[in-house]
Amino acid sequence: MSFVYLALAIAIEISATMALRVSDGLRVKKWIVPIVAGYTVSFVLLSLALQEGMPIGIAYGIWSAIGIAGTAIIARAAFKDPLTKTMAGGIALVITGVLLVELGSH
């Protein structure tokens, strides 16, 4: 169940970040409540994953890696933000690092 909580936390955090982008840095006021709610729910779900026994290093590493990759990919598709080969390589390195941390924990 901890991975379900974590997956939901990541999806909601990415959604809140995309809403932050749409809000133009909180200049479009109607997005403030959904953004704050999204980040709040995301942290609550992360805490539930931790309560289920997921180690913080693993949970935060996965959250960070998928959050970075997902945000960059979605921002590229939705907003035409840059996603260079160097950036993609950095994302791959982050994901590789998280996988190594996960494997090292067993």
N, CA, C and O atoms as CSV, one atom per row, in Angstrom:
chain,resi,resn,atom,element,x,y,z
A,1,MET,N,N,0.823,-1.199,0.000
A,1,MET,CA,C,0.000,0.000,0.000
A,1,MET,C,C,0.865,1.260,0.000
A,1,MET,O,O,0.442,2.308,-0.487
A,2,SER,N,N,2.076,1.153,0.547
A,2,SER,CA,C,2.934,2.336,0.615
A,2,SER,C,C,3.265,2.870,-0.781
A,2,SER,O,O,3.360,4.082,-0.978
A,3,PHE,N,N,3.441,1.959,-1.752
A,3,PHE,CA,C,3.750,2.418,-3.104
A,3,PHE,C,C,2.537,3.084,-3.761
A,3,PHE,O,O,2.702,3.962,-4.608
A,4,VAL,N,N,1.336,2.681,-3.387
A,4,VAL,CA,C,0.125,3.332,-3.900
A,4,VAL,C,C,0.062,4.760,-3.374
A,4,VAL,O,O,-0.181,5.698,-4.134
A,5,TYR,N,N,0.285,4.922,-2.061
A,5,TYR,CA,C,0.312,6.266,-1.480
A,5,TYR,C,C,1.384,7.120,-2.153
A,5,TYR,O,O,1.146,8.281,-2.484
A,6,LEU,N,N,2.555,6.539,-2.350
A,6,LEU,CA,C,3.649,7.291,-2.953
A,6,LEU,C,C,3.320,7.680,-4.397
A,6,LEU,O,O,3.583,8.811,-4.806
A,7,ALA,N,N,2.752,6.763,-5.162
A,7,ALA,CA,C,2.385,7.055,-6.548
A,7,ALA,C,C,1.360,8.186,-6.613
A,7,ALA,O,O,1.469,9.086,-7.446
A,8,LEU,N,N,0.374,8.133,-5.735
A,8,LEU,CA,C,-0.625,9.208,-5.697
A,8,LEU,C,C,0.010,10.533,-5.282
A,8,LEU,O,O,-0.308,11.582,-5.841
A,9,ALA,N,N,0.908,10.478,-4.300
A,9,ALA,CA,C,1.599,11.690,-3.848
A,9,ALA,C,C,2.374,12.324,-4.998
A,9,ALA,O,O,2.347,13.541,-5.178
A,10,ILE,N,N,3.060,11.498,-5.767
A,10,ILE,CA,C,3.847,12.003,-6.900
A,10,ILE,C,C,2.937,12.606,-7.965
A,10,ILE,O,O,3.202,13.699,-8.465
A,11,ALA,N,N,1.875,11.902,-8.308
A,11,ALA,CA,C,0.960,12.394,-9.345
A,11,ALA,C,C,0.335,13.726,-8.944
A,11,ALA,O,O,0.213,14.633,-9.766
A,12,ILE,N,N,-0.058,13.839,-7.688
A,12,ILE,CA,C,-0.689,15.076,-7.229
A,12,ILE,C,C,0.335,16.201,-7.134
A,12,ILE,O,O,0.021,17.350,-7.445
A,13,GLU,N,N,1.545,15.887,-6.713
A,13,GLU,CA,C,2.596,16.911,-6.634
A,13,GLU,C,C,2.932,17.446,-8.022
A,13,GLU,O,O,3.097,18.653,-8.198
A,14,ILE,N,N,3.034,16.563,-8.999
A,14,ILE,CA,C,3.293,17.006,-10.374
A,14,ILE,C,C,2.125,17.857,-10.878
A,14,ILE,O,O,2.339,18.876,-11.535
A,15,SER,N,N,0.908,17.447,-10.576
A,15,SER,CA,C,-0.264,18.222,-10.991
A,15,SER,C,C,-0.254,19.614,-10.364
A,15,SER,O,O,-0.554,20.601,-11.036
A,16,ALA,N,N,0.087,19.696,-9.089
A,16,ALA,CA,C,0.158,20.995,-8.415
A,16,ALA,C,C,1.247,21.863,-9.030
A,16,ALA,O,O,1.080,23.076,-9.159
A,17,THR,N,N,2.354,21.249,-9.407
A,17,THR,CA,C,3.436,22.000,-10.047
A,17,THR,C,C,3.013,22.510,-11.418
A,17,THR,O,O,3.354,23.631,-11.793
A,18,MET,N,N,2.283,21.709,-12.158
A,18,MET,CA,C,1.774,22.162,-13.453
A,18,MET,C,C,0.764,23.301,-13.254
A,18,MET,O,O,0.738,24.252,-14.035
A,19,ALA,N,N,-0.052,23.203,-12.224
A,19,ALA,CA,C,-0.994,24.279,-11.918
A,19,ALA,C,C,-0.243,25.553,-11.534
A,19,ALA,O,O,-0.680,26.658,-11.856
A,20,LEU,N,N,0.875,25.396,-10.852
A,20,LEU,CA,C,1.704,26.552,-10.510
A,20,LEU,C,C,2.200,27.238,-11.776
A,20,LEU,O,O,2.245,28.466,-11.848
A,21,ARG,N,N,2.566,26.449,-12.759
A,21,ARG,CA,C,3.025,26.994,-14.050
A,21,ARG,C,C,1.888,27.726,-14.753
A,21,ARG,O,O,2.086,28.812,-15.297
A,22,VAL,N,N,0.696,27.129,-14.742
A,22,VAL,CA,C,-0.473,27.745,-15.382
A,22,VAL,C,C,-0.850,29.043,-14.662
A,22,VAL,O,O,-1.341,29.982,-15.288
A,23,SER,N,N,-0.622,29.091,-13.359
A,23,SER,CA,C,-0.998,30.278,-12.577
A,23,SER,C,C,-0.072,31.457,-12.823
A,23,SER,O,O,-0.300,32.543,-12.290
A,24,ASP,N,N,0.971,31.258,-13.624
A,24,ASP,CA,C,1.932,32.312,-13.931
A,24,ASP,C,C,2.551,32.860,-12.648
A,24,ASP,O,O,2.555,34.066,-12.396
A,25,GLY,N,N,3.074,31.934,-11.848
A,25,GLY,CA,C,3.734,32.342,-10.603
A,25,GLY,C,C,2.764,32.902,-9.581
A,25,GLY,O,O,3.097,33.842,-8.858
A,26,LEU,N,N,1.590,32.346,-9.515
A,26,LEU,CA,C,0.496,32.730,-8.611
A,26,LEU,C,C,-0.139,34.074,-8.967
A,26,LEU,O,O,-0.838,34.664,-8.144
A,27,ARG,N,N,0.095,34.551,-10.165
A,27,ARG,CA,C,-0.557,35.800,-10.594
A,27,ARG,C,C,-2.015,35.572,-10.955
A,27,ARG,O,O,-2.832,36.485,-10.835
A,28,VAL,N,N,-2.351,34.366,-11.397
A,28,VAL,CA,C,-3.748,34.021,-11.678
A,28,VAL,C,C,-4.303,33.412,-10.389
A,28,VAL,O,O,-4.094,32.235,-10.096
A,29,LYS,N,N,-5.007,34.236,-9.640
A,29,LYS,CA,C,-5.393,33.915,-8.259
A,29,LYS,C,C,-6.278,32.677,-8.124
A,29,LYS,O,O,-6.252,32.019,-7.083
A,30,LYS,N,N,-7.054,32.348,-9.148
A,30,LYS,CA,C,-7.967,31.207,-9.020
A,30,LYS,C,C,-7.227,29.881,-8.851
A,30,LYS,O,O,-7.839,28.885,-8.468
A,31,TRP,N,N,-5.929,29.851,-9.127
A,31,TRP,CA,C,-5.149,28.623,-9.010
A,31,TRP,C,C,-4.524,28.436,-7.628
A,31,TRP,O,O,-3.995,27.361,-7.342
A,32,ILE,N,N,-4.570,29.441,-6.774
A,32,ILE,CA,C,-3.879,29.362,-5.484
A,32,ILE,C,C,-4.424,28.221,-4.628
A,32,ILE,O,O,-3.646,27.419,-4.112
A,33,VAL,N,N,-5.726,28.134,-4.471
A,33,VAL,CA,C,-6.311,27.088,-3.616
A,33,VAL,C,C,-6.002,25.689,-4.148
A,33,VAL,O,O,-5.573,24.837,-3.370
A,34,PRO,N,N,-6.205,25.410,-5.458
A,34,PRO,CA,C,-5.840,24.075,-5.943
A,34,PRO,C,C,-4.354,23.748,-5.792
A,34,PRO,O,O,-3.996,22.599,-5.532
A,35,ILE,N,N,-3.496,24.745,-5.953
A,35,ILE,CA,C,-2.056,24.502,-5.806
A,35,ILE,C,C,-1.725,24.141,-4.360
A,35,ILE,O,O,-1.057,23.140,-4.103
A,36,VAL,N,N,-2.189,24.954,-3.428
A,36,VAL,CA,C,-1.912,24.695,-2.005
A,36,VAL,C,C,-2.524,23.358,-1.586
A,36,VAL,O,O,-1.893,22.582,-0.869
A,37,ALA,N,N,-3.745,23.092,-2.029
A,37,ALA,CA,C,-4.396,21.824,-1.702
A,37,ALA,C,C,-3.619,20.648,-2.286
A,37,ALA,O,O,-3.452,19.622,-1.627
A,38,GLY,N,N,-3.149,20.796,-3.514
A,38,GLY,CA,C,-2.395,19.718,-4.153
A,38,GLY,C,C,-1.116,19.393,-3.403
A,38,GLY,O,O,-0.831,18.228,-3.129
A,39,TYR,N,N,-0.344,20.419,-3.070
A,39,TYR,CA,C,0.889,20.174,-2.325
A,39,TYR,C,C,0.602,19.599,-0.939
A,39,TYR,O,O,1.332,18.729,-0.463
A,40,THR,N,N,-0.457,20.081,-0.292
A,40,THR,CA,C,-0.818,19.572,1.040
A,40,THR,C,C,-1.204,18.095,0.977
A,40,THR,O,O,-0.718,17.287,1.769
A,41,VAL,N,N,-2.073,17.750,0.042
A,41,VAL,CA,C,-2.498,16.353,-0.108
A,41,VAL,C,C,-1.296,15.477,-0.467
A,41,VAL,O,O,-1.181,14.347,0.009
A,42,SER,N,N,-0.425,15.989,-1.288
A,42,SER,CA,C,0.762,15.231,-1.673
A,42,SER,C,C,1.624,14.895,-0.460
A,42,SER,O,O,2.088,13.764,-0.316
A,43,PHE,N,N,1.836,15.874,0.407
A,43,PHE,CA,C,2.639,15.617,1.614
A,43,PHE,C,C,1.929,14.662,2.567
A,43,PHE,O,O,2.575,13.835,3.210
A,44,VAL,N,N,0.610,14.768,2.662
A,44,VAL,CA,C,-0.139,13.833,3.508
A,44,VAL,C,C,0.018,12.408,2.972
A,44,VAL,O,O,0.238,11.475,3.744
A,45,LEU,N,N,-0.094,12.243,1.662
A,45,LEU,CA,C,0.071,10.918,1.062
A,45,LEU,C,C,1.496,10.389,1.255
A,45,LEU,O,O,1.690,9.197,1.497
A,46,LEU,N,N,2.484,11.269,1.148
A,46,LEU,CA,C,3.862,10.849,1.425
A,46,LEU,C,C,3.989,10.381,2.867
A,46,LEU,O,O,4.647,9.376,3.134
A,47,SER,N,N,3.376,11.088,3.786
A,47,SER,CA,C,3.454,10.676,5.191
A,47,SER,C,C,2.761,9.329,5.406
A,47,SER,O,O,3.197,8.540,6.244
A,48,LEU,N,N,1.700,9.061,4.668
A,48,LEU,CA,C,1.033,7.757,4.772
A,48,LEU,C,C,1.933,6.641,4.244
A,48,LEU,O,O,1.967,5.543,4.799
A,49,ALA,N,N,2.657,6.933,3.172
A,49,ALA,CA,C,3.613,5.938,2.656
A,49,ALA,C,C,4.673,5.642,3.705
A,49,ALA,O,O,5.075,4.491,3.878
A,50,LEU,N,N,5.124,6.669,4.401
A,50,LEU,CA,C,6.127,6.468,5.454
A,50,LEU,C,C,5.535,5.697,6.636
A,50,LEU,O,O,6.208,4.848,7.220
A,51,GLN,N,N,4.296,5.985,6.986
A,51,GLN,CA,C,3.631,5.252,8.074
A,51,GLN,C,C,3.494,3.770,7.746
A,51,GLN,O,O,3.495,2.927,8.642
A,52,GLU,N,N,3.378,3.460,6.464
A,52,GLU,CA,C,3.270,2.065,6.028
A,52,GLU,C,C,4.614,1.346,6.072
A,52,GLU,O,O,4.690,0.147,5.805
A,53,GLY,N,N,5.667,2.074,6.406
A,53,GLY,CA,C,6.967,1.442,6.573
A,53,GLY,C,C,7.983,1.709,5.481
A,53,GLY,O,O,9.087,1.165,5.529
A,54,MET,N,N,7.648,2.524,4.503
A,54,MET,CA,C,8.612,2.829,3.453
A,54,MET,C,C,9.714,3.716,4.039
A,54,MET,O,O,9.412,4.722,4.680
A,55,PRO,N,N,10.967,3.368,3.833
A,55,PRO,CA,C,12.058,4.202,4.336
A,55,PRO,C,C,12.053,5.585,3.672
A,55,PRO,O,O,11.768,5.702,2.480
A,56,ILE,N,N,12.362,6.613,4.432
A,56,ILE,CA,C,12.317,7.982,3.924
A,56,ILE,C,C,13.285,8.187,2.759
A,56,ILE,O,O,12.966,8.896,1.805
A,57,GLY,N,N,14.454,7.576,2.832
A,57,GLY,CA,C,15.419,7.728,1.741
A,57,GLY,C,C,14.894,7.181,0.432
A,57,GLY,O,O,15.116,7.764,-0.629
A,58,ILE,N,N,14.206,6.076,0.507
A,58,ILE,CA,C,13.615,5.468,-0.690
A,58,ILE,C,C,12.431,6.299,-1.175
A,58,ILE,O,O,12.340,6.630,-2.357
A,59,ALA,N,N,11.532,6.632,-0.262
A,59,ALA,CA,C,10.329,7.382,-0.634
A,59,ALA,C,C,10.686,8.730,-1.248
A,59,ALA,O,O,10.163,9.094,-2.300
A,60,TYR,N,N,11.567,9.460,-0.599
A,60,TYR,CA,C,11.902,10.788,-1.102
A,60,TYR,C,C,12.709,10.701,-2.392
A,60,TYR,O,O,12.551,11.533,-3.286
A,61,GLY,N,N,13.559,9.712,-2.485
A,61,GLY,CA,C,14.330,9.535,-3.713
A,61,GLY,C,C,13.442,9.243,-4.899
A,61,GLY,O,O,13.604,9.840,-5.963
A,62,ILE,N,N,12.502,8.327,-4.725
A,62,ILE,CA,C,11.570,7.997,-5.805
A,62,ILE,C,C,10.715,9.212,-6.144
A,62,ILE,O,O,10.520,9.536,-7.315
A,63,TRP,N,N,10.209,9.880,-5.114
A,63,TRP,CA,C,9.386,11.065,-5.319
A,63,TRP,C,C,10.167,12.104,-6.124
A,63,TRP,O,O,9.660,12.655,-7.101
A,64,SER,N,N,11.377,12.357,-5.713
A,64,SER,CA,C,12.199,13.363,-6.396
A,64,SER,C,C,12.480,12.983,-7.845
A,64,SER,O,O,12.303,13.795,-8.753
A,65,ALA,N,N,12.914,11.760,-8.051
A,65,ALA,CA,C,13.289,11.322,-9.404
A,65,ALA,C,C,12.095,11.359,-10.350
A,65,ALA,O,O,12.179,11.917,-11.444
A,66,ILE,N,N,11.002,10.774,-9.933
A,66,ILE,CA,C,9.823,10.746,-10.800
A,66,ILE,C,C,9.232,12.143,-10.932
A,66,ILE,O,O,8.734,12.516,-11.994
A,67,GLY,N,N,9.289,12.910,-9.852
A,67,GLY,CA,C,8.783,14.284,-9.910
A,67,GLY,C,C,9.561,15.135,-10.893
A,67,GLY,O,O,8.976,15.876,-11.682
A,68,ILE,N,N,10.879,15.031,-10.846
A,68,ILE,CA,C,11.730,15.789,-11.768
A,68,ILE,C,C,11.461,15.360,-13.206
A,68,ILE,O,O,11.221,16.194,-14.079
A,69,ALA,N,N,11.504,14.063,-13.439
A,69,ALA,CA,C,11.308,13.549,-14.798
A,69,ALA,C,C,9.907,13.864,-15.312
A,69,ALA,O,O,9.744,14.360,-16.426
A,70,GLY,N,N,8.913,13.579,-14.505
A,70,GLY,CA,C,7.531,13.815,-14.921
A,70,GLY,C,C,7.249,15.276,-15.194
A,70,GLY,O,O,6.603,15.616,-16.185
A,71,THR,N,N,7.731,16.139,-14.317
A,71,THR,CA,C,7.518,17.572,-14.489
A,71,THR,C,C,8.188,18.070,-15.765
A,71,THR,O,O,7.593,18.832,-16.527
A,72,ALA,N,N,9.414,17.643,-15.996
A,72,ALA,CA,C,10.140,18.085,-17.197
A,72,ALA,C,C,9.450,17.605,-18.472
A,72,ALA,O,O,9.317,18.364,-19.433
A,73,ILE,N,N,9.017,16.359,-18.480
A,73,ILE,CA,C,8.382,15.797,-19.675
A,73,ILE,C,C,7.024,16.439,-19.938
A,73,ILE,O,O,6.707,16.797,-21.073
A,74,ILE,N,N,6.231,16.579,-18.890
A,74,ILE,CA,C,4.910,17.191,-19.054
A,74,ILE,C,C,5.042,18.668,-19.429
A,74,ILE,O,O,4.285,19.161,-20.265
A,75,ALA,N,N,5.990,19.373,-18.822
A,75,ALA,CA,C,6.198,20.792,-19.149
A,75,ALA,C,C,6.637,20.945,-20.598
A,75,ALA,O,O,6.264,21.907,-21.269
A,76,ARG,N,N,7.421,20.004,-21.070
A,76,ARG,CA,C,7.837,20.041,-22.478
A,76,ARG,C,C,6.622,19.877,-23.387
A,76,ARG,O,O,6.458,20.616,-24.358
A,77,ALA,N,N,5.773,18.901,-23.061
A,77,ALA,CA,C,4.605,18.624,-23.893
A,77,ALA,C,C,3.546,19.727,-23.787
A,77,ALA,O,O,2.948,20.115,-24.790
A,78,ALA,N,N,3.322,20.222,-22.583
A,78,ALA,CA,C,2.223,21.167,-22.372
A,78,ALA,C,C,2.605,22.617,-22.647
A,78,ALA,O,O,1.791,23.396,-23.143
A,79,PHE,N,N,3.857,22.980,-22.322
A,79,PHE,CA,C,4.247,24.385,-22.384
A,79,PHE,C,C,5.422,24.659,-23.315
A,79,PHE,O,O,5.893,25.792,-23.418
A,80,LYS,N,N,5.886,23.622,-23.987
A,80,LYS,CA,C,7.045,23.749,-24.881
A,80,LYS,C,C,8.303,24.194,-24.128
A,80,LYS,O,O,9.181,24.836,-24.706
A,81,ASP,N,N,8.388,23.852,-22.842
A,81,ASP,CA,C,9.601,24.133,-22.078
A,81,ASP,C,C,10.757,23.331,-22.657
A,81,ASP,O,O,10.529,22.290,-23.273
A,82,PRO,N,N,11.984,23.786,-22.477
A,82,PRO,CA,C,13.121,23.042,-23.028
A,82,PRO,C,C,13.316,21.700,-22.333
A,82,PRO,O,O,13.068,21.559,-21.135
A,83,LEU,N,N,13.755,20.736,-23.096
A,83,LEU,CA,C,14.165,19.431,-22.567
A,83,LEU,C,C,15.303,18.961,-23.466
A,83,LEU,O,O,15.101,18.225,-24.432
A,84,THR,N,N,16.495,19.406,-23.119
A,84,THR,CA,C,17.670,19.127,-23.942
A,84,THR,C,C,18.218,17.736,-23.655
A,84,THR,O,O,17.798,17.066,-22.712
A,85,LYS,N,N,19.158,17.321,-24.483
A,85,LYS,CA,C,19.823,16.036,-24.253
A,85,LYS,C,C,20.559,16.042,-22.919
A,85,LYS,O,O,20.582,15.032,-22.216
A,86,THR,N,N,21.152,17.160,-22.573
A,86,THR,CA,C,21.849,17.271,-21.289
A,86,THR,C,C,20.870,17.120,-20.131
A,86,THR,O,O,21.155,16.431,-19.151
A,87,MET,N,N,19.722,17.764,-20.253
A,87,MET,CA,C,18.698,17.636,-19.216
A,87,MET,C,C,18.212,16.195,-19.108
A,87,MET,O,O,18.060,15.668,-18.005
A,88,ALA,N,N,17.970,15.567,-20.235
A,88,ALA,CA,C,17.527,14.170,-20.243
A,88,ALA,C,C,18.587,13.272,-19.607
A,88,ALA,O,O,18.258,12.344,-18.868
A,89,GLY,N,N,19.846,13.547,-19.893
A,89,GLY,CA,C,20.926,12.785,-19.260
A,89,GLY,C,C,20.941,12.975,-17.757
A,89,GLY,O,O,21.162,12.020,-17.012
A,90,GLY,N,N,20.708,14.192,-17.304
A,90,GLY,CA,C,20.639,14.460,-15.867
A,90,GLY,C,C,19.487,13.720,-15.212
A,90,GLY,O,O,19.631,13.173,-14.118
A,91,ILE,N,N,18.344,13.705,-15.883
A,91,ILE,CA,C,17.190,12.961,-15.365
A,91,ILE,C,C,17.525,11.481,-15.269
A,91,ILE,O,O,17.194,10.830,-14.278
A,92,ALA,N,N,18.177,10.952,-16.291
A,92,ALA,CA,C,18.571,9.533,-16.273
A,92,ALA,C,C,19.528,9.256,-15.116
A,92,ALA,O,O,19.432,8.214,-14.469
A,93,LEU,N,N,20.441,10.174,-14.856
A,93,LEU,CA,C,21.369,9.992,-13.737
A,93,LEU,C,C,20.647,10.015,-12.390
A,93,LEU,O,O,20.967,9.231,-11.497
A,94,VAL,N,N,19.674,10.917,-12.249
A,94,VAL,CA,C,18.899,10.979,-11.007
A,94,VAL,C,C,18.153,9.670,-10.797
A,94,VAL,O,O,18.169,9.114,-9.699
A,95,ILE,N,N,17.502,9.176,-11.841
A,95,ILE,CA,C,16.748,7.926,-11.739
A,95,ILE,C,C,17.689,6.767,-11.429
A,95,ILE,O,O,17.368,5.907,-10.608
A,96,THR,N,N,18.840,6.741,-12.077
A,96,THR,CA,C,19.828,5.692,-11.805
A,96,THR,C,C,20.286,5.753,-10.350
A,96,THR,O,O,20.415,4.720,-9.693
A,97,GLY,N,N,20.527,6.949,-9.853
A,97,GLY,CA,C,20.949,7.099,-8.467
A,97,GLY,C,C,19.899,6.587,-7.496
A,97,GLY,O,O,20.230,5.921,-6.515
A,98,VAL,N,N,18.638,6.893,-7.760
A,98,VAL,CA,C,17.566,6.410,-6.888
A,98,VAL,C,C,17.475,4.890,-6.937
A,98,VAL,O,O,17.279,4.245,-5.907
A,99,LEU,N,N,17.616,4.319,-8.121
A,99,LEU,CA,C,17.590,2.862,-8.239
A,99,LEU,C,C,18.735,2.226,-7.443
A,99,LEU,O,O,18.552,1.193,-6.798
A,100,LEU,N,N,19.904,2.845,-7.493
A,100,LEU,CA,C,21.045,2.318,-6.737
A,100,LEU,C,C,20.800,2.409,-5.232
A,100,LEU,O,O,21.157,1.497,-4.487
A,101,VAL,N,N,20.195,3.499,-4.790
A,101,VAL,CA,C,19.848,3.622,-3.366
A,101,VAL,C,C,18.863,2.539,-2.981
A,101,VAL,O,O,19.009,1.902,-1.937
A,102,GLU,N,N,17.853,2.326,-3.823
A,102,GLU,CA,C,16.855,1.274,-3.564
A,102,GLU,C,C,17.491,-0.098,-3.496
A,102,GLU,O,O,17.228,-0.864,-2.569
A,103,LEU,N,N,18.324,-0.412,-4.470
A,103,LEU,CA,C,18.984,-1.715,-4.493
A,103,LEU,C,C,19.927,-1.886,-3.305
A,103,LEU,O,O,20.051,-2.979,-2.754
A,104,GLY,N,N,20.582,-0.810,-2.921
A,104,GLY,CA,C,21.504,-0.863,-1.796
A,104,GLY,C,C,20.823,-1.027,-0.456
A,104,GLY,O,O,21.468,-1.399,0.525
A,105,SER,N,N,19.530,-0.756,-0.396
A,105,SER,CA,C,18.803,-0.848,0.872
A,105,SER,C,C,18.383,-2.280,1.206
A,105,SER,O,O,17.864,-2.541,2.291
A,106,HIS,N,N,18.607,-3.202,0.275
A,106,HIS,CA,C,18.176,-4.602,0.511
A,106,HIS,C,C,19.362,-5.475,0.831
A,106,HIS,O,O,19.203,-6.675,1.057
